[in-house]
């Protein structure tokens, strides 16, 4: 079936979440203009609940008989299960981030904060389904520019301003490099559609001269490496994560990364498939080897440098770099020669990002509650947290164990599926490196847990209350992390596998 010939209603259904997000920005803007300062914290609840409902709508609008998977809107957007999964993922992350921001000083009463965050979410949903160079870059910039603003949102905080400036400078530089690579692809082929570019590249025009194509590929890889915080493009991450408002850090660490991986998977599988032969060898081997090398370096650098961190947000920043390395193991596993192996690789990435969204948001939610109560982000000051609020300490323990890959938390199955995909692709050595890196990470996660339960801190006598919105966020994320690591692991993986299969059909 030619999806481009379907009625307009089918095309509208594929972008219903995007229309609803645009409508929600108008609602937030009107409320911000009409409500007083005392009422403005309610905008966080309106935004969070609204995004939750949009996530539900996005989950219900799945490819089917009425609206089949395929290209829509002049082949600018591809509607399939992979798009479906990542859209739900980033919208849920945005909704939880809004609820996490309600009592944060400097942003909780700012309606424009939630508006900008929703616009960034809109860009991420478009990234997940982009099948055209123009749409992909517009979606990337619609995501990036709001995030630059959010990172520097606290104008009176020098750390926030510094983080926003660093993020803007590094991001602009990476975007320029990536845009140059994309423009080269357009210049070589005369097309902006990802699948048509692949057809021209495979026609034989570059069969004996792969250098220009490889050059453009390297430039594009640099851009994606920046977006996912992979080494050696990670330099911005620790400073931005530490200086930005903590809800922004939480959102940046999960939603932006998930959307970037969704676009990365689609881009490289569509433009540089295994069937593309240049210079006598598969062009796919170039980017797969690059991803494998970046995965190894990211896992090593992220986990080793995290050992020396004293600030919990910087520790989670280097943890995020290591998590990008684990996910890149799945990207490297796309070299699998069998359709089952390729499906396993994509499904493992989607599953890992799904569990990572809830896990990292849980960790940052605890950091927000603690830092707002004490004014500290130092790991040593977490000492005695169990005696001040045992539920908060338990929630942080679950998050850290999940990041480490310890059962029954969700991270165990996340790493298992990634490493299993690597083994199926013949990258057993990469899976072994991943396991060893995970063992190293267990040390610094356990140090934080030991600090909360054994050590004493200067705030030991100070109780830490948890308000209603934070209780909801903590409850939702804790339950999600436990369920994804137990009874829901297989259904979610099968959902991800269904999305992965659509990329190869």
Buried (B, 14 or more C-beta within 10 A) or exposed (E): EEBEEBEEEBBEBBBBBBEBBEEBBEBBBEBBEEBEEEEBBBBBBBBBEBBBBBBEBBBEBBBEEEBBBBBBBEBBBBBBBBBBBBBBBBBBBBBBBBBBBBBBEBBBBBBBBBBBBBBBBBBBBBBBBBBBBEBBBBBBBBBBBBBBBBBBBBEEBEBBBBBBBBBBEBBBBBBEBBBBBBBBBBEBBEBBBBBBBBEBBBEEEBBEEBEBBBEBBBBBBBBBBBBBBBBEBBEBBBBBBBBBBBBBBBBBBBBBBBBBBBBBBBBBBBBBBBEBBBBEEBBBEBBBEBBBBBBBBBBBBBBBBBEEBEBBBBBBBBBBBBBBBBBBBBBBBBBBEEEEBBBBBBBBBBBBBBBBBBBBBBBBBBBBBBBBBBEBBBBBBBBBBBBBBEBBBBBBBBBBBBBBBBEBBBBBBBBBBBBBBBBBBEBEEBBEBBEEBBEBBBEBBBBBBEBBBEBEBEBEEEEBEBEEBBBBBBEBBBEBBBBBBBEBBEEBBEBBBBBBBBBEE
